[in-house]
Amino acid sequence: MVMHHTTSRVGSTGVTSRILLAGLGAAGLVVGAFLDWTRDTQGTHVSWHAVYQDTFGGTDNIVKSIGGASILVGLLAVLGLADASGWLLRFAGAVGIVGSILFIIQVQSSSDHSLQTGLWFALAGSVLCVAAGLSGFGRGRPVIIDE
């Protein structure tokens, strides 16, 4: 008697692409935090209030900075590699994209601020995290095994 079992086999391409995209995304978020975001001010010195207020206060506390939030999202993306479904990677990327868009809106509504490199690194890193979460790591191709 022949019994067929369907199982799932994950290819190395899916694993490699997820690790590569997540690594690049997290690196973009972390590196972007230490680059200039607006008015030649590093993200680690821009208050996180800048995502919802047009008054861009400075801070010396990295925990209360937009760069600190970017680093936290990057670390969350790295943690997302532990989950095969990719939901944590997608969540981290989505949080980064929303935060970047809110910051862009505040900068564009202010006449004396401009967007700089750090923001673009963080935004690109966030998009790469979403792409990593959508890569095919958790969805292997079906394989029929005869027993």
N, C-alpha and C positions, 0 to 999 in steps of 0.2 A: 504494500500500500504506500502510495506517494502522498506526502503531506507538503503543502506549500505554506511557507511563512513569509510574510512581507515585513521587511525591516527597512531601516533608513540608514544610508551610508553617506557621510559627509565627506566631500572632496576637499583636498588640500587647498584648492583655489579659494573656496569660501572662507576658510579659516585664515588664510594669508591675507586676503583682501580686508577682512574685518579687523585684524590686528594692525595692518598697515594704515587703514583709514582712521581707526580710533587713535592710534599713536600720533599720526600727523595732526588730527583734530585736537587732541589734548595738548600737544606741543604748541599749536597755534594759539590756543586759549591761554596757556601759561606764559609763553613768550610775549604775546600781545599785551599782557598785564603790565609788563615792564617797559613797554614802548610808550611813546607819546600818543595821547588820545585827543587832546585839544589844547591849544595855546601853549604848545611845548611842555605840557605837563604829563608825566607818566600816569598810567592808569592806577598805579598804587598810591598816587597822591591826589586823585580826583575822588571826591566824596560819592558814595553810591546813591546819594540823593539826586545826582545828575540824571538818573533815568526817569524821574518824574517832576523835577523842578528845573526851571531855567536859570536858577542861581547856582553856579558851579563852585561850590565851596571846596576848599582844599582840606586835606587831612594827612596827618603823619601816621595814623593808625591803619595798617594794611587790612585789618578786619573790617573796618568801616569804609573801605574804598571800593570802587568799581573794579579795580584790578584784583582785589582780594576775592570778589565774587567770581571773576573770570577764572582765577586759579582754582577756586572751589568747584566750579562747573567742570574744569579740566580733570580734576581728581575724580569727580563723579563719573566722568566718561571712562576713565581707566578702570574704575570699579565695575563699570558696565560690561567689561570684557569677561567677567566671571559668569555672566548669565547668557545662556545660549539663545534665548528669545530675542535679545537686543533691545528690550523695552527701556532699560536704563540708559543705554547709549542714545536712543532716540529722544528720551526725556531730557537728558543733559544738553543735547544739541538744540532742542526746541527752546529750552530756557535761555541758552546763549543767544539764539536768534532773536527771541522776544526782547531780551535785555539790550541787545545791539540796536534793534529797531527803535526802541524807546529812547535810547541815548541819541540816535541820529535825529529823531524828531525834536528833541530838546535843543540839540546843537543847531539845527536848521532854523528853529524859531528864535534863536539868539543872534543878534547882529554882529557881535564881536568874537564869536567862536568859529572854529573850523574843524573839520574831521581830519584826523591824522592816522598814521600807520598802525598804531596799536589796535584801534577799533577794527580795522580791516583784517588784521591777523585773527582777532577774536571771532569776528563774523565768519571768516573762512573756516576756522577751526570748528565752529558750531555746525556749519553745513556739512563738513566732513564727518562729524560725529553722527549726524542724522543718517548720512549715507552708510556709515559703518553699521548702524543699527538696522538698516534695511538690507544689508548684504546677506547672502544666502547661507550663513553659517548654521542656523537652526533648522534649515529645511534641506535635508538630504534627498538624494534621488532614491526611489523605491527599488529594492533588490529582492528577487524571489529566491528563496533558499529551499532546495529539495532535500527532504529527509527521508 
